[in-house]
Amino acid sequence: MSDRCIPVTVLTGFLGAGKTTLLNRILTEPHGLRIAVIENEFGEIGIDQALVVRSDEEIFEMNNGCICCTVRGDLIRILGNLAKRRGKFDHVVLETTGLADPGPVAQTFFMDEEIKADFRIDGIVTVVDAKHAAQQKDRSGEWREQVAFADRVILNKADLVDEGALAEVESVVRSINALARIERASRCDVPIRRLLDLGGFDLGRAMAIRPTFLVPEYPFEWTGVYAVGGPASLEIGGDHDHDHGHGHGHGHGHGHGHDHGHHHDHPEAEFVALALPRADDAALKEAAERAVRLFAEPAAAKKSGQGLPLGAHVAVHTGCHAVSLALEAPKDTLVAVFAQHAPEEVCVHVKSGGAELAPALERAWADGHTHDDEVGSVGLTTDRPLDLKKTNQWLSGYVQAHGPDVYRLKGVLSLEGRDRRYVVQGVHMLIDGREDETWRAEERRVSQLVFIGKHLDRKELEAGFLDCVA
C-alpha cells in the first residue's frame, strides 16, 4: 500500500447499534477532512440517506442489499468513480448494512487490482449496542463477525446499562477480539481522531480469523463454459430429478460457518452469459470479475422463448415447466454461463440442435456468505400527513407485542401541522422519536418507515401505518 492510496474507514455494527449516529458526528465535527460517504442498507426502501445530516460532503447510496453479496459490483463501480476525482476528497467512510459481514467488504480492497491501487482500508470501526448485545450475540453470526474484524469497538449506549452489564459485554467482545481497542460511549461520543487515523487494516490478523479471507466470494455459485457452434439455448427448470451429469458435486467448503440454506425449489434464478477468449482458468477468473459487476445491476425478467444476450443480467421464474432462453451469441463462440445457483438446484442445460452440450470447463465458486432467511424488511410509505399521537400509540403497542423480533425500525415522518421532519428510530422495544430539520420548500413531504426483523406481518403493519393518517 503506497501513501498515495486514499484511506477508507469501514463503519459496521448490528442493526440499531448507532452507525448513522456516528456517521453524523464524523460529518459535523471540525476535523478538517473532506469526506466521501458510501452507504449501504438492508430494507425495501432507502431511509439512511434521509437520516444523515445535510452537509457539503458527497454521499453515495448503493442498491439495497448486502454489501458483501450482490452489491459488491456497485461498491467497485462507486470507488472507481471516486478514484477519478481523488483531488475532491481526503477520506472515504463506508457505512455497511447492519447485516453485513465486514470480511468480504475488506476483501474487495485486496482482491480487485484497480481498487487496491487507489484505496487502502484505514480501519474497521464496529459499533456494539451495549443494551441489546446479550441477545444479539447469540442470534446473529454477523454480530460476531463484525466484532471479530474490528480495529476499534465502540460500546455504544453505555448510559442505558449498569457497570456490571457493561463489563459483561466487554468480556464477550474481548473473548472474540482481544486486540481491538474498546471505547465506551453514549450516542457514539468518541473523539473522531481515535477513529479516522488507525494506521491500516491488519491483513495478517484477518487471515488468522478467516484463513480463506483472500478467497473471493461471488454472487453466483457455478459457471459452465460451452463451445457454441450454432444456435443454442439455455434451459432452466423442469424435472429437478434429472441426472445432470456435471460431476462436480456441490459440497461447498464455506470458509466461515454460515448455513448455506439453499433448497431445490427456487422461484427465481439469475444468470449472466459472457464470451470467453479461451477455455482456461485465467480467462474464467477474469470473466468472473466482470460478472460480479453485472450481478450488481438490476436483473431483467425473462420468459421462455426470449433471448439471453451476452453481458446482461437476467432472471427467470422456474417451476414445473422448463424455461428456454436463446443464447444470443455469434457462431463458434465460447460462452460462460454464470448461474446464481448450482445446476442440480435449478436444472440447467445448454442445448444446440436438440442435443445437450457438455461444458468444456466448469467451476463451482465459493459462496460462503448468506443471511438468515427469516430476517426480512417491510417498507411503508404515504404522502398523507400522520397524526403524532396515533403514530406513537401504534408503534409503542407494536414493539410491546413484537419487540424481540423487531431488530430495527427507522423512518422519517411528515406530521400534520408541523414544518419539521420527525425522525423515529427503534431497536427491539426501545423507540426514540424527535423533530429534525425543517422540510425544504422543494421537498415532497413523504412519510417513510422501515421495519427489519423476523416474522413481520406486512398486512398488519400496513393497516397500522394507515390508521395513523391524520
Order of alpha helices (4+ residues) and beta strands (2+ residues): beta-alpha-beta-alpha-beta-alpha-beta-alpha-alpha-beta-alpha-alpha-beta-alpha-beta-alpha-beta-beta-beta-alpha-beta-beta-beta-beta-beta-alpha-beta-beta-beta-beta-alpha-beta-beta-beta-beta-alpha
